[in-house]
Amino acid sequence: MRGRAVPNTVSVVSESRVSEVVRQNSEYWERLAPHRHGEPVEFFSSGGSALTDDELAAIGDVRGRRVLQLACSVGDEALTFARLGAEVTAVDIAPSHLATGRAKAEALGVDVTFVLQDMMTLDAELTGFDVIYISWGGLCWVPDLTDWTRTVASRLNAGGVLVISEHHPLWEILTVRGDNALSVSGDYFGTDRVGYDDPLKAPEITRTIGAPDVPHRSFVWGIGSVVTAVVTTGLTVRALQEFPIEEMYPGLGEQAMSIPATYLLTAGR
Ligand SMILES: C[S@@+](CC[C@H](N)C(=O)[O-])C[C@H]1O[C@@H](n2cnc3c(N)ncnc32)[C@H](O)[C@@H]1O
């Protein structure tokens, strides 16, 4: 039997279109942003962490280290890094998200530099980081994985680490139809996604306020594409962990624990 001849695609949008995709996605997210608040300030002040134990174990002690969070949204993970003693910069393309993050940082009395910035075209001064982190629905907004990993790798210090903590691409394309029943609702190899066939894969807030009526485009990056893009930049993959999370496949039953829901990739320079 012959396999389907599908390469591990890393670029799907022509260079000229990347900026248009980012512009559209920026408008989409700015419409959602006033409705997204993340964890309340009290969550952090009472010791809560927006970083998982697995992430913290992979990243190690961040005290005194320079951390860059990409697609930071309202900055919950950035605030957690700052409370752990890191020097944190966090970028996003939605001004209202950044405003929420700044207000929470001020209320908590922690320093996070929130910057309005496209993660595809980071300013030259955003460099020299010990940790670059992206998570939970951040990577799916990257229109060109080759360019993105090249940029990110160039902003890491020697000995620095890139941490991608994301929804698993298999989860992105599978829809629960009932107990132990799944259907394929997306294309693992297609990468380019306009809208969402399965509303559970869309940003969670859209289930409350509906989807903004503006074009937006996200991407399913398969594991092979991510690893290929990362190693092609010269980074060394230290670990690639996959995790089952039953709640991410609601209605599937115990079989949900036999398939991946998230992954955590750690790569060093
Ligand atoms: C689901 S949220 C990020 C996840 C974040 N870790 C969290 O849990 O809140 C996705 C974020 O990506 C941002 N985003 C999308 N495209 C971006 C780009 N090109 N550069 C920077 N941020 C981007 C959006 O504005 C949004 O805040």
The ligand as an SDF file (V2000), in Angstrom:
LIG
                    3D

 27 29  0  0  0  0  0  0  0  0999 V2000
   -6.0450   32.0700   21.8380 C   0  0  0  0  0  0  0  0  0  0  0  0
   -5.1330   33.5180   22.0860 S   0  0  0  0  0  0  0  0  0  0  0  0
   -3.5520   33.0610   22.7760 C   0  0  0  0  0  0  0  0  0  0  0  0
   -3.4060   32.1810   23.7270 C   0  0  0  0  0  0  0  0  0  0  0  0
   -2.8870   32.6030   25.0740 C   0  0  0  0  0  0  0  0  0  0  0  0
   -1.7960   31.7190   25.4120 N   0  0  0  0  0  0  0  0  0  0  0  0
   -4.0440   32.4220   26.0140 C   0  0  0  0  0  0  0  0  0  0  0  0
   -4.2020   31.2870   26.5140 O   0  0  0  0  0  0  0  0  0  0  0  0
   -4.8040   33.3520   26.1920 O   0  0  0  0  0  0  0  0  0  0  0  0
   -4.5200   33.8780   20.4770 C   0  0  0  0  0  0  0  0  0  0  0  0
   -3.8180   35.2300   20.4320 C   0  0  0  0  0  0  0  0  0  0  0  0
   -3.0020   35.3020   19.2740 O   0  0  0  0  0  0  0  0  0  0  0  0
   -2.9370   36.6620   18.9040 C   0  0  0  0  0  0  0  0  0  0  0  0
   -2.3830   36.7260   17.5520 N   0  0  0  0  0  0  0  0  0  0  0  0
   -2.9230   36.2630   16.3990 C   0  0  0  0  0  0  0  0  0  0  0  0
   -2.0870   36.4940   15.3700 N   0  0  0  0  0  0  0  0  0  0  0  0
   -0.9840   37.1210   15.8880 C   0  0  0  0  0  0  0  0  0  0  0  0
    0.2280   37.6270   15.3120 C   0  0  0  0  0  0  0  0  0  0  0  0
    0.4780   37.5330   14.0060 N   0  0  0  0  0  0  0  0  0  0  0  0
    1.1260   38.1840   16.1380 N   0  0  0  0  0  0  0  0  0  0  0  0
    0.8950   38.3080   17.4770 C   0  0  0  0  0  0  0  0  0  0  0  0
   -0.2430   37.8500   18.0700 N   0  0  0  0  0  0  0  0  0  0  0  0
   -1.1630   37.2560   17.2820 C   0  0  0  0  0  0  0  0  0  0  0  0
   -4.3820   37.1150   19.0530 C   0  0  0  0  0  0  0  0  0  0  0  0
   -4.5300   38.5120   19.1050 O   0  0  0  0  0  0  0  0  0  0  0  0
   -4.7710   36.4140   20.3590 C   0  0  0  0  0  0  0  0  0  0  0  0
   -4.5640   37.2380   21.4720 O   0  0  0  0  0  0  0  0  0  0  0  0
  1  2  1  0
  2  3  1  0
  2 10  1  0
  3  4  1  0
  4  5  1  0
  5  6  1  0
  5  7  1  0
  7  8  2  0
  7  9  1  0
 10 11  1  0
 11 12  1  0
 11 26  1  0
 12 13  1  0
 13 14  1  0
 13 24  1  0
 14 15  1  0
 14 23  1  0
 15 16  2  0
 16 17  1  0
 17 18  1  0
 17 23  2  0
 18 19  1  0
 18 20  2  0
 20 21  1  0
 21 22  2  0
 22 23  1  0
 24 25  1  0
 24 26  1  0
 26 27  1  0
M  CHG  2   2   1   9  -1
M  END
$$$$
